[in-house]
Amino acid sequence: MSEENINENAEDQAKTEEQTNEAPAQETGEAAAEQSQEQKELTPEEKIAALEKEIADLKTQALYKAAENDNWRKRMMQQKDEAVAYANASLLGDLLDSLDNFDRTLDAAKDAKDAKSIADGIKMINKSLVKMLEDKYGLVSYGKEGDEFNPDEHEAIGRQEDEKAKKETLAQVYLKGYKLKDKVIRHAKVMVKVPKA
């Protein structure tokens, strides 16, 4: 073979390889162009179908979110109901000690010959109960004779005039009032001493 033939064969082979390499690139570019052209040229029916599918997907998502919110709301309501139902469990547990002490006092009263020992036992129970309610729960009693009358805290059962009185004061306390922290939970029932007119 001559040198010219070898060179021609090499050139032909190089051209063939170039054409082979260019063919896939051209095919890929042509396929992409065809796809974009197809997307641009959707028929009205195809557009409607695509939009309906999108709407259906959005509806499904909205229903899922609504169900999720509803389940969350139900869980919160259940937790709130449980909290309210068992809110007094701690207080009642603390009161059980006092109830047990009353039971013991009643048992001891059967054999007691001295009423003073029974009274002392009841006073002790009362004192421990009051201390527990004050220290642990912030319950405070109020209303003593001589205190100034306050209609926000006291409920006047009656009024009596007194020449010595300069302002309305408590003459007698029939039932003590109670506050839980700063909120009145039971008004004191009192007789009020008022200045003579």
C-alpha positions in Angstrom: 0.0 0.0 0.0 1.2 3.4 -0.8 1.5 6.3 1.6 -1.4 8.1 -0.1 -3.7 5.1 0.4 -2.8 4.9 4.1 -3.5 8.6 4.5 -6.8 8.4 2.7 -7.9 5.4 4.8 -6.9 7.3 8.0 -8.9 10.4 6.9 -11.9 8.3 6.0 -11.8 6.5 9.4 -11.5 9.9 11.2 -14.5 11.3 9.3 -16.5 8.2 10.1 -15.7 8.5 13.8 -16.7 12.2 13.8 -20.0 11.4 12.2 -20.6 8.6 14.7 -19.9 10.9 17.6 -22.0 13.7 16.2 -25.0 11.4 15.6 -25.9 10.7 19.3 -25.5 14.4 20.1 -27.8 15.4 17.3 -30.3 12.7 18.2 -30.3 13.9 21.9 -30.8 17.5 20.9 -33.5 16.6 18.4 -35.4 14.5 21.1 -35.3 17.3 23.5 -36.6 19.7 20.9 -39.4 17.3 20.0 -40.4 16.9 23.7 -40.4 20.7 24.3 -42.4 21.1 21.1 -44.9 18.4 22.3 -45.2 20.2 25.6 -45.9 23.5 23.9 -48.4 21.9 21.6 -50.7 20.2 24.1 -54.2 19.9 23.0 -56.9 21.7 25.0 -58.1 18.3 26.3 -54.7 17.4 27.5 -54.3 20.7 29.2 -57.7 20.2 30.9 -56.7 16.7 32.0 -53.4 18.0 33.5 -55.2 20.8 35.4 -57.8 18.4 36.7 -55.1 16.1 37.9 -53.4 19.0 39.7 -56.7 20.1 41.3 -57.3 16.5 42.5 -53.8 16.4 44.0 -54.4 19.7 45.8 -57.8 18.6 47.1 -56.2 15.4 48.5 -53.5 17.5 50.2 -56.1 19.9 51.6 -58.2 17.0 52.9 -55.1 15.4 54.5 -54.2 18.7 56.2 -57.8 19.2 57.5 -57.8 15.6 58.9 -54.5 16.2 60.5 -55.8 19.5 62.1 -58.9 17.8 63.3 -56.9 14.9 64.9 -54.7 17.5 66.7 -57.7 19.4 67.9 -59.3 16.2 69.3 -56.0 15.3 71.1 -55.8 18.7 72.7 -59.5 18.5 73.8 -58.8 15.1 75.3 -55.7 16.3 77.2 -57.7 19.3 78.5 -60.5 17.1 79.7 -58.1 14.8 81.5 -56.3 17.8 83.1 -59.6 19.1 84.4 -60.8 15.7 85.5 -57.7 15.0 87.5 -56.8 18.6 88.6 -57.8 18.0 92.2 -56.0 14.6 92.5 -53.1 16.2 94.4 -55.4 18.1 96.8 -57.5 15.1 97.5 -54.4 13.0 98.1 -53.3 15.6 100.7 -56.7 15.6 102.4 -56.6 11.8 102.9 -54.1 12.3 105.8 -56.6 14.5 107.6 -59.4 12.0 107.0 -57.2 9.3 108.4 -56.5 11.4 111.5 -60.3 12.1 111.9 -60.9 8.3 111.8 -58.2 7.7 114.4 -59.7 10.4 116.6 -63.2 8.9 116.3 -61.8 5.5 117.3 -60.0 7.0 120.3 -63.2 8.9 121.3 -65.0 5.6 121.9 -62.7 4.7 124.8 -61.9 8.3 126.0 -63.0 9.3 129.4 -61.9 12.9 129.0 -63.5 15.2 126.4 -60.5 17.5 126.5 -58.2 14.9 124.9 -60.7 14.5 122.0 -60.9 18.3 121.6 -57.1 18.5 121.6 -57.0 15.8 118.9 -59.5 17.7 116.7 -57.6 21.0 117.2 -54.4 19.2 116.1 -56.0 17.9 112.9 -57.5 21.3 112.2 -54.1 23.0 112.6 -52.3 20.6 110.4 -55.0 20.8 107.7 -55.0 24.6 107.7 -51.2 24.7 107.5 -51.2 22.2 104.6 -53.8 24.3 102.7 -52.0 27.5 103.4 -48.4 26.3 102.6 -49.1 24.0 99.7 -52.1 25.6 98.0 -52.1 29.3 99.0 -55.5 29.1 100.7 -55.9 31.9 103.3 -58.8 32.6 105.6 -59.8 36.1 106.6 -62.4 38.0 108.6 -61.9 38.9 112.2 -64.0 41.1 114.5 -62.8 44.7 114.3 -61.6 44.4 110.7 -62.8 47.2 108.3 -65.8 46.1 106.3 -65.0 45.5 102.6 -68.0 44.7 100.3 -65.6 42.9 97.9 -64.6 40.5 100.6 -67.4 40.5 103.1 -71.1 39.6 102.8 -73.1 41.7 105.3 -75.9 39.6 106.9 -77.0 42.5 109.1 -76.1 45.9 110.3 -76.1 47.4 113.8 -75.5 51.0 114.7 -72.8 51.9 117.2 -72.2 55.4 118.7 -68.5 54.6 119.1 -67.9 53.4 115.6 -66.2 55.8 113.3 -66.4 53.6 110.2 -68.0 50.3 109.1 -66.3 47.4 110.9 -67.0 43.8 111.5 -69.0 43.3 114.7 -69.2 39.6 114.4 -68.0 36.9 111.9 -70.5 34.1 111.3 -68.5 32.4 108.6 -64.8 33.0 107.7 -64.0 34.0 104.2 -61.3 32.3 102.1 -58.9 33.5 99.3 -57.0 31.3 97.0 -53.8 33.4 96.6 -55.5 36.8 95.8 -58.8 35.6 94.6 -61.8 35.4 96.9 -63.4 32.0 96.7 -65.8 32.5 99.6 -67.0 35.8 101.1 -67.0 36.1 104.8 -70.5 36.3 106.3 -70.5 39.1 108.8 -72.5 41.4 111.1 -71.4 45.0 110.3 -71.1 47.7 112.9 -71.9 51.1 111.4 -71.6 54.7 112.8 -74.8 56.0 114.3 -76.5 58.5 112.0 
